[in-house]
Amino acid sequence: MVLSKHVEQLYDMIPLKSNTYNLYGPAECTIAALFYKVEIYPTLSLGMIVDSSVPLGKTLLNRRAYILDEYLQNTIINQIGELYIGGFGVFQGYLNRPDLTEKVLVELPSYITNDRRKYYKTGDLVKLNAEGKIVFVGRKDFQIKLRGQRIETGRDFFLCLSEIESVILKFSLSSTTIQNCLVTKVRDNMREQDYLVAYVHYSQSGKQHEKDQKEEIEKQIKDHCQERLPQYMVPSFFILLTQFPLNHNGKIERKLLPLPDFSTLITVVGEDHIEPKTELEHRIHNIWCNVLKQEKLFMDANLFALGGNSLLMIQLLNRYRTAFGSSIGDLNISQLFKRPTLQEHVNMLSLSTTITTISDLSKSDLKRAIPIQVQPSSESDLHQPFPVTELQQAYLIGRSNYFELGMVSVYSYREYDCIAQLFDIKRFEEALNKVIHRHEALRIQFLDDTQQAIIKNVPYYEIKVLDLSTEITDKSSIQEALIDRRKRLSHKILSISEWPLFDIQLTRWSRHGLRLHVGIDGIILDALSMTIFWHELLQLYNHPELKLHTLELSIRDYILSLKVIKELPIYQEDESYWIERLPTFPLGGPDLPLANSPNEIKVQKFQRITSNLETQLWQLVQKSLQQLKITPVSLLASLYALILNKWSNQQHFVINLPLFNRLPLHPQVNDILGEFTSILPLEVDFQSSSTSATGESFGEIVQHIQDRLWYDLDHSMYNGLNFFRELSKRRAQGHTIIYPVVFTSVLGMKKALFKTSRTIADEEYLGRHLGTEPVYAITQTPQVCIDYKSYENDNGELVVEWDYVSDLFPQNMVESMHGTYCHWLKELADRFDEIR
């Protein structure tokens, strides 16, 4: 790779009027295939090389080049793909190595080119910049997977090893010069772990390379990387070398690079190395390890560093309540975040009571405890009817035309493009049936609006395959056929009295093209369950021999156990908290401009708008929020509230927040599938002085909304749906009150479910057989007009999705709202100090 700094070094070496070219071409393409004329004298042109590398340019005469993704599809501007070269000069093959020749000389699909020539598969990852020039990014064969993330030069700008190297090369110190850098994966065979290692070629002016000085420089380089890279991309080791070992071709000899000292690694989280000592410290330590999926923690372990979020906070607080009862006093979620270390939690529990031993705890009053254990059903009772949950009942009512924005199911639909030659349909089908057999929620049918039952034996689920490859050949007709399939499958209303409540199909649209359609009714699976579903499905597809642990908890038993909740003091206390707010609580969501009345829309169609915040900017936001003790969810929800307020005709309204909170009634409560969501109505009041959009700074608004959110979460045992019914009875003369604007965040959900070694990315989405991102996705929900969702993708980017009823709002209005939201978020990332 030729960097811009290399070009600058030519200033004093050649005449300024000389023509300078960057030539690219593997030996297999007779040395040269691409060229780029470099202008070395205008300073502006150097500044325009935004990739810090000189482009490879364009093809020579009689050459052809294609940039294709891993599914052999053309890439778009700035999308990274592999370079394929054809035309004159491409070699005929390797001498006496037909096996290697077959791997690198390939015929491209007819939808790419019809010339039937063999193209050389270079293994080089490149992209097309905005000026139409090809830019080198890295080698495909240097991809690695680390810390549950797939890091390679071909997936994303921030997931490139060359970009990590680029960050290190920008490190500067008055006495130290970085000459070169190599980042690679090194395996610790003893621990059977892979680590990212940065080898740095450096020099110092007039100083000896003493050990202490080297360690200080290594630390500064690491700090430099932590400020500019997502955490999983920061190398575990930085090894400074005065020179790199080279082979006879002048390239770095990787085999001769020194191995890092793996014994220096700290294997537990924390820095002060203070371990738990007292009985209470050990008890709280064990709760943290269980909830946060850690093996061992020091007493200075920090919730923020461990990815603390609202879901984990609720789980921690519930575990404290179950274990310690009223001895935790008025401890709440807000306090957990303000004092985020393990030692501080121990101190808070110690100060709130005289309890110092576990035996003392057992004698305490259990006012805020949840002393319930799931009672297992007998085999004969397991398939007997049991009640629907409150949210399931709301979904069932939403299928009717009793209320506005009804006549729709809560349906999640996704499409994935697969490589037909690699995707094993039978193996995928068998893995799916294993998951169906394993989880009762996938075998549920509804008897009426109040009862459901688990079907004991269901037939083998066969995935339907529609083959269009022999009927349709031209691109436009294929696209029309796929869009028609999408219209038929994406907004289904499956019969609740019949099995299954999911629909999985395949469409073969060409010899190479295969599209997977996955639709699941949300009445059986919540968002947390969807994550478990995909995780186990991918595991069983990749490893058909895998035996997953036995599930002892039945969804029926868990739901029946919830009936006892209403008899507990904690429920009655939370109910009183909400009932006291009835007189002043707003009776609707934001009053947004409408193009049509909700009653006029007979058939709802949802559309989705999606935007991503770059990994580096999102990491910057999160680090700044940690210092401010503001959670990412609080920030995102506050921005959402401000956007709604900007378009709304009223400043006092409600946003519905789904809570994926499973009570700790059984050790396997987070392992089973089901619909366990409750609703938290977040009151937003920009009329009052406490949250005035004009009289308070943005930082104060976020703090006010976070305080309200945490206080509401502390009283979330009482479901928001029950609160809505009481509100309807007492203030709306029995008329149904609808809050149609929803805010859903699943940030940190994977961490709450799996240990870091068991993330959904671990299976790489069926290897290369299935794309990591859906080509299309939509969710529809009854009594909802705008459904906000935010999550992190496997590249570490923040994804913000809005699903909305397209015929309800004026044209482009929701797009403008979403665009403004993302613009404000990016501005915050660029100038985050203003929040302070």
N, C-alpha and C positions, 0 to 999 in steps of 0.2 A: 504494500500500500504506500503510495506517495502522498505525503502530507504537505499542507501548505507551507509549513516551516522549512521543508526540504527545498521547495521552490525558492523561498526567500534566500536560501544559502547560495543560490546561483547568481545573485546580484553581482558579486564581485569576481565571478569566475568566467563569465562569457560576455561578449558584446551585447548591448541592449537591443540591437537590431536583429539579433539572431532569432530564427524560428525554433521554438522548443515544443516537442510533442511528448505526451505520455502515451506509450504504446502498451497494449495489453494483448496477450495471446499465449495460451499454453502450447507446449511443444506439440501436442496432438492436433493443433490447428495451424501448424507450420509457422510458429513464433508469433505472428501478428494477426489480430482479428478486429480489434477496436483501436481507435486513436482519438486523442483530444489535444487540440492546440492550446498551449499554456501561454498566457500573456503575463510575463514576469515583471513588467515595469509599472503598470498602473496599480497604485495601492488599492484602489477601489475593487478591482477584480479579485485581489487576494481576499479582501473582506467578504466577497460574495461567495466564497467557497465555504458554505455554512457547515458542511459535513466534516470540516478540518481535513478533508482528503481531496486530492485532485480527481475529478471525474475520469472514468475510462473513456467517456465520449460516445462515439457512434461507430457503426460497422464500416470496415473497408469495402471497397467495391467487390461485388460477387460474394459477399458474406451475408449471412442472416443470423440474427440473434433474437431469442425469446426469453423473457423472464416469467417463469411459471411457478406457481405455489406447489405445495406438496400434493395437491389433488389434480395437478396438471391443468390448472386454470390460469388464464392470463392475469397478471397482477395490475393494480392501479398505481397512480402516482404515489411515490414514497412507500409503497408496500414492498416488503422484502421477499424475494423469491430466488430460485436457483437459475443460473445462466445456462442456456442451451445454445450452441453455436453450430451452424450448418453452412453449406456452400463449398466453394473451392477452398482447398487447403486442408480440409478435415481428413485426418489419417484413415487408413483402411482397417487398422487393428494392431494389437500388440503381437509381437512375434512369438509364436507357439503358446499363446495364452488366450485361447478362445473364451475362457470363463470370464477374464477381465474385460475382454472386448465386448462381450454381450451385456455387461453391466453399464458400460459408458457410451456405447453407440446404440441409440434408440430411435425408433420411429415415433414421431409425435402424432397425437390423435388428429383425426380429420377436421375437427372443429377448430384446431389451431392452424394447421396448414395441410394442403393437399398435394405437396410436392413429392411425397413418398421417399424422401431422402433420409439417410441416417444423420442424426444430430448428436454432437458430442455433449454429454452431460458433465459439465465442468466441475461440479462440486463447489463452485464459488457462489456465494450469496451476494446479490446486488439489488439495487432498486433504481427506478427511473425518477430523477428529480423533476422539479417543476419546469425546468428548461428543456426537458426531453433528453437529458444526458444520463448515461448509465453510470452509477456510482458503486464502487466496491465497498462491501461491508465486512465480509469475513469468509472463513471456510466452513462449509457445512459439516465436515467431519470433526470439528472442534466443539460440537455441542455437548452440553453436560446437563445433568439434573441435580439440583442441590437444595436442601432444606425444603423439600416438598414443591420446589418450583423448577420448571424446565428452563434452563438458561442456555440460549444458543444464539448464534449470530443471525439466525434467520427468522425469528419470531416477531421481534419488536425492537424499536430503536433503543429502548432501555434494557432489553434483555440480550444485548450483544457484549460478548467478551471484549471486543475491540472498543466498545464504549466505556467499559470499566477501565481499560488501559488508557483511554483518552483522558478520563478524569484524573488518573494518577499522573499522567504526563503533564497536566496543567498545574501540578503542585509546584510551588516555588518557595525557596528559602534563600536568604542572602548568601549563605556559604555553601549551599548544596545545589547541584544541577542534576536533574533527572535526564539521563541519556536515552534510555529505552525501558520498555516494560513488557512483561509477558504474564498474563493471567491464565491459569489452567487449573484443572482438577487433579488433586492428589489423594490417593486412598490410604487410609490408616488400616492396615490389614488386621491389627490386633483388635481394634474396636469395630471393624467392618463398617467404617463410615468414610464418606467422601468429603473433602474440604476444598474450598476455593483458596488458592495460593497465588499471591502476586510476587513475582520475581522482578526486582527493580535494579536496573543498571544505573549507578549514580557515581558522582565524583564530588570531592570537596576541595575548596580552594585553600591550600596552605595548611591543612589540618590532617591529623592522623585519624584513621578510621577506628577510633576506639569503641569498645563494646557499649559503653554508656551512651556515647554520642549516637551510635547506630540505633539503639533502642529508643532514644528520644525522637530520632527522625522517623522511625517506624511508627511510633505513636502518633506523630503529627500527620503522617500520611494517612493513617487509619481515620483520624478525626476528620481530615479533609474529605475522605470518601463517605463517611457517615453523614456528612452535611449535604452530600450531592447525589447519593445513591439510595435506593430502597434497601432496607436492612439485610434482606436475604442475598443481596448482590455484593455486600461488603466482604472482601476476602477475610478468612479466618487468620491467615498468616501473611506477613509482609517480610520478604527476605531480601536484604540489600546486598548487592554484589558489585564489585568494582569492574568486573567484566563477565560477559556471558560465554559459556562454552560453545564453540562453533564447530560445525563439521567441515569437510573439505570443500563444500559448496558455499561456505560462508553463512550458512543458516544456523539458527540456534539448535544445539543438540539437546533436546529435551531430556533424554535419558541421563545426561550428566549433571543436570540441575540438582542441587542438594535438597534432601528431604527436610521438611520442617520437624521441629521437636514437638511431637504430639503430646508428650507428657506435660507440657505447659498449659494445656487446655483446662479451663475451669468447666467442670461438667454439671455444675448446679448454678441456678440463677441467683445472682447477688454478688457483691464485691467485698463486703467486710468479713466474710467467712465466719460469721457468728451463727452457730447452729442452735435450734430450739433446745431448751434445757428443762423448763418446768413442765408439769403435767398439762397445764393450760396451753402453753406454747406448742407442745406436741399435738394437742387436739386441734388447734386452729391450723397448724402447719399441715396436718393431714387433710383437713377440709379444703385448704387452698390447692394442694396437690391433686386432689380428686376433681375439683371443679375446673381448675386451670390446666389439667392434663400434664402435670409435671411429675418427674420422679422424685426430685428433692429440691428444696429451696433454702436459702439463707434467710435470716431474719430481716435483712434490708431489701428483700425482693419487693419490687414495685409493680403495682397493678398496671400502670401505664406501660411499662416495659414488657409486660406479659400480655398485652393486648386487651386490657380491661374495657368492657362495654356494658351496656345496660342489661343485656341478657345474662352475662356472667355475674353482674352485680345482684340481680334478682335471685339467681341461684345461690350465691354466697349468703345473702341475707336470709333466704329460706332455710339454708343449712344451719345457720346460726340459731334461727328460731327453733328448729327441730331439736338441735343439740342442747341449747342453753335456756330455752323458754324465756320467761320475763326477765331473766338476769341480764339480758342485753339492753334492758331499759327502753329508751326511745331511739335507739340506734336506727339510722335510716340510710338510704342509698347515697344521699348527698354527703353525709359524713364519711362514708366509705371512700368516696372519691377525693374528699378534701384531705384525708389522711390515708394515702394509698399504699403504705408499706405493710408488710406482715407484722412487724414489730408494733406499728401504730394501731393495728387492729387488736392485737393482744392488749395494748395499753387501754384502748377504749373499753374493751370488755371488762378489764380489771377495774377501771375507774367507775364504771356504771354500777358496780356491785362489790360486795365484800367477798365474792366467790374467788377462790384461788385453786380449789381442787375439783376434780370431776365428781367426787362424792357430794360436795356442796351443791353442785349444779343439779344433781338428781333430786334434791330437796326443794328446789325453787318452784315458785308458781309458774304455770305454763300458759299465761294469758296470751302471749303472742306466738306460742308454739303451734306446730302442726302435728300432733301426736296420732297420726293415722298410718296404718299399715294396710296394704292391699290384701284382701282376703281372697285366696285363689278359689275359682269355681271348680266343682267336680266335673269330670268328663261329661257326665250326662247334662249338666247345666250350661256347659260352655257354648252351646249353639242355640240356647234359648234367647228369646228377644230381650233387648235391653234399651234404655232410653237414648234418644239422640241428645247431643250436646246443645247448649243454647245457640251457638253460632250455626250448627247444622240446621236447627229448626228455622233460623232466620234465612239461610240459604234456600231451604225448601219452600218457604213462603215467597221468596224472591223469584221462584220459577213461575209463579202465578201472575195474573194481571190485577191482583188486588191493589197494588200500590204502583206509583209511578216508577219508571226505570226498572220495571220487572220483566217477566217473560224471558229470563235469561238464566243460565246456570253459571256457577263459578268455575270456569274452565280454563286450564292452562295448556297452551298449545305451542309446540316447537317443531322446527324442521332442521335436520342436519344433512349435509351432503357427504356421501361416503364414496370411497373408491371401490367400484364394483369387484375388481379383481382381488382386493384385500379383505373386504368386509365379509365375514362368514355369517350368513343369515341363520343357518341352523344352530350354530354355536350361540348366537345372540338370543335366539328364540329359547334355547334350553336354559340359558342364564336367566332370562325373564321368568320362565316358569318356576325356577328354583326360588326366585324372590317372591313370586305369588304364593307358592306353597309355604314359605317361611313366615310371611306377614299376613295376619288376619284382616287388616284394613283393606287389602287388595281382594278380599273374598267377601266383602260386605254387600248386602242388599237391604233396601229400606222397605219395611212392611207398610208403613204409612208415614204421616208427618211427625209422629212421635216415637216410633220404634224402629230399630234396626236389628239385624242378626248376622252372625258369621256363618257362611256356608261351609259345611264340613269338607265336602269334596267338590271341586270344580273341574270341568273338562280341561284338557291340555289346550293352552292358548296358542293358536296358530296365527302367525303374522301374515296378513294378506299382502300379496305382491301384485301390483298392477304393472304389466310390461307394455310400455309405449315405444320401446326401441325399434320394433319391427313395423309399427304403424306410422310413426312420425319421424322424419329425418331432418327437415330444415329447422334452423335455430328459432325463428319466430314462432313456428307452430309448437315447438317444444316448450317455449316460454309460456305461451298461451295455455297449453295443457297443464303445466305446473301451477299456474295461477288459478286455473279452474279447480284443480285439486285442493288448493289452499282454501278457496272460498267454500268448498264443500265440507272440509274437515276442521277448519279453525274455530268455528263458532257453534259447535255441536251442543245439543241438549240431550244427553243420554238418559234413558229411562231409569229412574231410581229403583224401580221394582225388579229390574233385570240385571244379571251379571254379564259382563264386567262394567264397571264405571270408569273405564279407560279404553282408549282406542289407539292401537299402534299398528301402522301400516308402512309399506315401502312402495316407492315408485321407481321402476327402472326406465330411465328416459333415453339412454344410449348405451353403447357397449361398455363405456367407461363410467357412466353416470348413474348413481343410485341415491335416492332421497328418502330419508327416514322421517316419518311423521309420528309425533308423540303427543297425544292428547290425554289429559288426566283431569277428572272432575275433582275440584278442590274440596268437595264435600266429604271426601275420604282421606285426603292428604293435605296437611298444612305445609307452609314453606320449609319448615325444619325437616318434615318427613320427606319432602321432595329431594332434599340434599342427601338424606340417608339412602333413599331409593336409588339414586344415580350412583352413589358411592358403592353400594353392594352389587348393583347390576354390572358395573364396570369391573369390579374385582372378580366376579364369577365368569365374566366373558374372557378376561385375560388369563384366569387360572381356573379352568373348569374342574380341576381336582380339589379345589379349596373347600374346606369344611368350616363354615362360619359357626361361631359359638351358639349354643342352644338358647332360644328365648323362653324364659319361664314366665314372663309377665304377659297377661292377656289384655288386650285393649278393652274388652268387656269388663274385666275386673277393675281396671283403673277407673273407668267412667262410673261404675257403680260405687266405688269408694268416694267419689267426689260428692255424692249426696250427703255425706256426713259433714262436709266442710261447713255447711250453713248453720250447723249446731255449735261451731267453735267460737270462742270469744274473739279471735282475730277477725273472723268474718263479720261478726256483729259490730265490732269496732270500726271496720272499714266501711260497712254499710252506713253507719251513723255519719261518718266523714262525708260521704257523697250526698246523703239525704239532706244534710245541713246546707248544701250548696244549691238545692233545688230552686229556691225563690229567685235567684239572680242568674241562673245558668242560661246561656243563649239557646234559642229554640231552632237554630239552623246553622248550616255551614255558610261559607262566604257567599254573598249575593253577587254572582258573576253575570256579566252580560250573556244573553242567550239568543240564538237565532231561531229556535223553536221551543215551544213549551214541552217539558218532559212527557206530558200526557198525549202530545201529538205524535210522539215517536213510538211506533208499534213494533218495529224490529230494530233492536240496538246493534250497531256495529262499532267495535272498538278499533282504534288506531294507536300506534305506538311511535313515540319520538324518543330517540336515544342519543346521549352524548357521553363521551369519556373524558375524564380529567387525567392528564398524563401522570404516570407513576411518580416521576420526580416532584411534580407540583403537589400531588396528593400526599406524598411523604412529608413535604415541607409543611403542609397544612396540619398534618397530624402531630408533627414534632412541636409546632407552635402551640397547638391546643393542649398538649401535655403540660407545657410550662404554665399555661393559663388555667389548668385544671377544668377545661371544658371538654366534653366528649364530642367526637365527630357527629354522633346522632343529634346532639343538641344544636350544633352549628347548622347542620343540614335542615333540620326541622324549623329553625328560626328563619333561615333564608326562604324556605318554602312559605312560611307564614307571612313574611314581608312581601313576597311576590303576590300571594293571594290578596293581601290587604291593598296592594297597589291597584289591582283590577276590580276589587270588590266595592260595592256601594255601601257596605257597612263595615265597621271596624271591630265588632265584637262577634266572634263566630267560633265554631268548633271544627277541629280536624280529628278524624278518627285514626287511632294508632293500633294496629293489630299487635298483640303480645304473644310471642311464642314461648310462653312460660309453662313448663311442666313441673308440677309440684313433686318434691322429693319423697314420693310415697313408696318407691321401690328402686333398688340399685339399677335396674334396666330401663328406667323411665325414658331415658334419652336414646334407647336403642330401637324402640318399636315405632311403627308407622301409625298415623292416625290424624284426625283433625282435632287439635286441642287448643286452638286459638281463642283468646279472649280479647275484648275490645276495651281500649282506654281512650275516653274522650278528652282530648287536650283543649282546654279553653284558652283562646287567644283574645286578648282585650287591648287593642291599641287606643281605646278611648281613655283608659285610666292613666294616671300619671306614672304608674309603675312600669308600664310598657309602652309609653307614648312613642310612636314612630318618628315624631319630630323633635320631642323634647329630650330624648335620651340618646346617648351614643349607641352605635351598633353593638359594641361589646356589652353594654349594660342591658340591651334588649335580649341578647343571647343568654346572659346570666339570669335574667328574670324568667325567661322561658325554660331554661334548664332547671331552675329551682322549682318551678311549677311542675315540670315533668317528673322530677325526682320525688316530690312530695306525693304526687298522684300515684307513682309506681309503688311507693311505700304503703298505699292503701288499695292495691289492685286485686285483693282477694275477692272483692265485690265486683262482679262483671259489669262492664259498661252497658251491656244489653238490658240487664235488669234495671239499671239507672234510667235508660231511655223509656222503659215501660212506666216507671214511676213518674217521670217527667211528663209523659203523655197523659197519665191519669190526672195529675194535680194541676197542670198548667195549660194543657191543650185540649181539655174536654174529651179526652179519649182518642183524639185524632193522632195518627202515627206521625212521629217526628223522624225525619230522615237527615242524616249528616252524610252527604254524598262525596265528600272530599277526603281522601285517604292518604296517609303517609306511612309507608312500609320500609323499614331498613333491616337488612339481614347482615349488616357489617359484623364480622366476628362470629358468625353462626358456625362456620366450619371448626373454628377453634373451640367453640363450646361443645362440639360433638366429638371431635377426633383429636388424638395426639398429633403433634406436628409430623410424625412419620406416617400418618394415615389420612392425609388430605385427599380430596377428590382428584387433585392434580397428579397424585401418585401413580394413577393408572394411565395418565396421559390420554384420557378420553378414548379408550379402545385402541391405544397405540396410535398409529397414523391412520387407522381404518375409519375413524369418525372425526369430523372437524371439532376443534375445541370450542368454537362459538357457533350457535345456531345461525342459519342463513335467514331465519325468520322466527319471530316469537311474539305472542300476544296473550294477554290474560283478560277475561271478561268477568265481571262481578255484578250481581244485582244490587240495585239501589246505590250505585256508585257512578259518578260522572267523570272524576279524575282520580286515577290511582297512581300515586308516586311510589317508585321503588329505587333503592340504592343498594349497591353491593360492590365488592371488589372482584375483578376477574383474575384469571391465573397469571396475568402479566403484572398484577399489582395496581392496575388503573382503577379509579373510581368510576363506576358505571351508573348513570342516572337515567332511568326510564320513566316515561309518563304514558300510561294507557288512558285513553279518554273516549267518550262517546262522540263520534265524529259529527253527527247531524245536529248535536245539541248547541254547539257554540258557533259564533260568527267565524267565517273563513279566516284561517291563519292566526286566530287569537291565541289558541293554546300553544302553537309553535312560537309565537312572540313571547309568551309567558315563560316557556321552557328555555328559549334562547336568552332571555334576560337573566333567568336564574343561573344558567351556566356561565354567563358573562360576569355576573357578580362574584360567583365562586372563584373564577379564574383571577379576577382582580384581587380578591382576598389572598390568593396564593402568591400573587406577584408582589403585593404590598401588605404583608400580614401585620406589620408593626402598627398599623392604624387601629387594629382591634384593641390593642393595649390601652 
